[in-house]
Amino acid sequence: RMAEEQRVNKMVRVLVTPEGAALHLRLATAAERAGAFAMDVAIQWAIVIATLFGMMLAASAMGFQNVSIAYAFWLVFYFFVRNFYYIFFEIGRKAATPGKRALGLRVASRDGDRLTANAVLARNFTREIEVGLPIQFLLMGGDQLGAWMALFGLLWSGVFLFFPLFNKDKLRVGDLIAGTWVIRAPKVQLMTDISQVVASTPRSSMYAFTPEQADAYGIHELHVLEDVLRQSTAEIKSQVATRIRTKIGWTPQTGETDIGFLEAYYAALRRRLEQRMLMGDRKTDKFDVRK
């Protein structure tokens, strides 16, 4: 049991968010990443094979004698699935493909900021070098020189393919370029003392936040603020309180304290998010500006 705990602790990293809170995240292991990738490849092939049969049946039903036209369209479709499947899912709010979501993983930026489209594109366009080239070298045939070239190419591209096994953060080359991690998606559960803030914080005129002020942040920031209230220092609480006041345009009231302000805003933010979720409106973070 102690050995297992030590193994898990080796995969834990401390991430300081722009809000000033330190979050403890567990990186995905090489086995977890490989399992998620295998699921995604299976889903991709299921899609392209089903589409191929569908196009062939449609071509036959419409009386096309030359099915090569349908096959050409399928090749174009396969190209887009192969190259944009990961980008489509990782650029979304979940930042995870179906395979990653099945294993509780997601992509995150290593600097604690929002995952950008540029980072998603960078980490996925290198996948062709890491996975596509080794497969092509394996399929190469021909004379002895061709076989040696294929072996050399396979060894060279294998460095990229097995790169996650030789670094402590289990990063792909694409992760290094994009500045990303693959982490276990955190499932934040409110501690009892923090949960009671919602019920115990008085709704006095001192902390009468408008809906617009409560809408300044989302679920991600709620979790960060919870972490700040639970385990940060007084200095960090003061810094976070100052940032929130500036963000929402709040003027400090007479007798107001940083901890009192943070607890009151936490309660208001949580109530506002719960109200929006009851209406089917989920505000992910402060960058989600949908009305």
Steps between C-alpha positions, in 0.01 A plus 500: 500500500782741584669420169177579315462830686858594412435417135188717496676786680770502231231592248365794704595850387426838661346750259468865597205658319487865385267559797787409735370165626718189511323194357627145537451308177577138421651435161375216285728198488642364175262203525198728544602710202557192288161360600324825412682513166401140419134584570517806278661305215225236529234773485669660198513172310141418588398837354700474178409133433130565559523803271675298228229232500233768504648679199539175306140401568379848404702491178361157409143607578531806276637288215855631495709251308831652606525482877840669487323836531346396828836361609668833420249684718566246774874565482436870552271420794762265646762775473285740704411238761862398539632855533219692669335244729726587795495872426119510487458345845799654679419852388158470666408568861583152621851517344485124456424245230244223569786265588644744754158571648437127544814475714446830682779691323521844342754734344616800704742786450818472707496870589158476667331721240220414259578234239533686171420393145865548403611256767243240390605535136871477583469188716288316244677590176813332638303176537573420136872491579450299817252243369447540125865469398571180699199335335615607154851370562359168616306468176802573283627208298721444199866416465758465775586870491135584545480263796800665667354844439172383647680367808695823544184706459313279744770541766515877442124548523485257793685761705194722461253217547649384832605844623236503782673200659826689548391817681351533845194697385409242230494773236479448127717715275178681413447578869848653524435720198151604609573538871231254606442215743258211496356481851241311694191719475454640853168423665473776755269429792418779740634463849244524781635827636495661155156364414359658815615842380207510257248451777677693776611812312249776572355676199565844644507822304879504540530209259212561262650375173316565175433214254758654266765490773416140584517412129862617477630150580407139434531149641878488462547819702252375762725198556809720515334733749401202712863390507608852598252511787594156623878495503668821379686756709362838605724670244360290212144562624570872493642483148206296370250732667667800334484334158133411539411851618676645196336251266144565616546872574439465873563786741607380848246583770569627848593210727548260209770233531664293229381169642149635550491630144631171355251289696212726397603501136549122506145461626362741240695338218389152597135603526519670162661199331241266651221724373646498150547123503135450594421679175738276307768771475843380614763776528835322483734785589548876475573472128156352433310818406178346373186665630 
